[in-house]
Amino acid sequence: MAKKSRNQARLHRAKRVRKKIFGTPERPRMNVFRSINEIYVQLIDDHSGTTLASASSVDAGLRAAMEGKNKIDQARLVGEEIAKRALDKGIKKVVMDRAGYYYTGRIKSMAEGARKGGLEF
């Protein structure tokens, strides 16, 4: 039997976690995707299947603030931005969906930034 790739193992963890996590309009799921260079965050209402808010390190509004920062600091800025956008829409509580990523590095930094911005999870 062939060994799983790192991404296959991550997707397996994500599937296992997603059995228990479900986003509602009052408490949406905060989904994270981490690529090699960028990080993307969405607040998702799983009842209607819609994205309520999103932020990423490629947003035009954040690009100037990202100049010269390392990826962990960029992730913290994205977390603070998603918190600001969520609070603008009246969302204070979310459910964190790590998407199978380990809670360290950029994922942890993004979560700390979101908490600093006022989100509860």
N, C-alpha and C positions, 0 to 999 in steps of 0.2 A: 504494500500500500504506500502510495506516494505521500511525502510529507506536505502538510499544508503550507502555503506561503503566508507571510506575515499578514497580508491583506485578507486572505481567506480566513485566517484565525480571528482577525478583527471583526469581520462580517459575521462570523459564527457567534462571537460574544455579543455583538449588536443585536442579533436576532433573539438571543436568549434574554437580553435585558428588555427588548421591546415588547415581550409578552406581558410584562408587568407595568410598563409606562404607557400612559394614555393622556393626551392633552385635551383639555376642555376649553370653551371660550373664556371661562373665569380664570382657569389655571392652565395656560398653554404649555406645550412641550417645547423646551429650548434645545433645538438640535444643533450640533456642531459638526462641521466638516473641516478637516485639516489636510491641506495639500502640502507638497514639499515647500512651497514658498508663501502660501496664503492661508488665511483662516476665514471661514464663513459661518455665520450664526443665523438661525431662523427661529421665530416663535410660531408654532404650528397649532392650529385648532384641528384635532383629529376627528371631531364630530362632523364638521363640514369639509374637511380636507383642504383648508385654506391656510396660507401664510399670512399672519397678522402683522409681522414686522420682521425686518432683516437688517443685518449689518455685516460688512466684510472688510478685509484689509485692502480691497480694490475699489471701495467706494470713493467717488470723486471728492466728497467732502472731507474724508479722512486722509487722503493721499498726502496733503501738505504736512499734517501732523506726524506721518509715518517716516518722513525723511530722516535718515541717519539712525533710526532706532533698530534694535535687534528684534527678532521674531517674537520673543517673549513679551517685550514691551509693546509691540504692535498688537498682540493678542489682548493685552490688558486694555488698550485703547478701544478695541472692537467690543470688549465686554462692557465698558463704560458707555459706549455709543448705543448698544442694544438696550441697555437699561434705560437710557434717556428716551429712546424711541418707544419703548414699552410703557414707560410712565406717561408719555404724551397721549397714549391710547387708553390710559386708565388701567393698565395691567401692572400689578405689584408682585404677584406670586406666580412662579413658574415651576415646571418639573424639568429637571436637568436630564438630558439625553446625551451621553458621551459618545454614542454611536460606536461603541466597542473600543474606543481609545482609552488608554490608561490615564488616570487622573493625576497627571504630572506635567511639568513643562508648560507648553502653550495652552493646554486644556485647563489646567489649574489656574494659570494666569488670567485667562479669559473669564473664568468663573469668579475669581476674586475681583476683577474689574466690574463685573455685573453686580456683585454684592455691594461693592463700594458705591456704585451708581444708584442703588436703592432696590434692587430686585431681591426677593426672598425665595430661597430654595434650599 
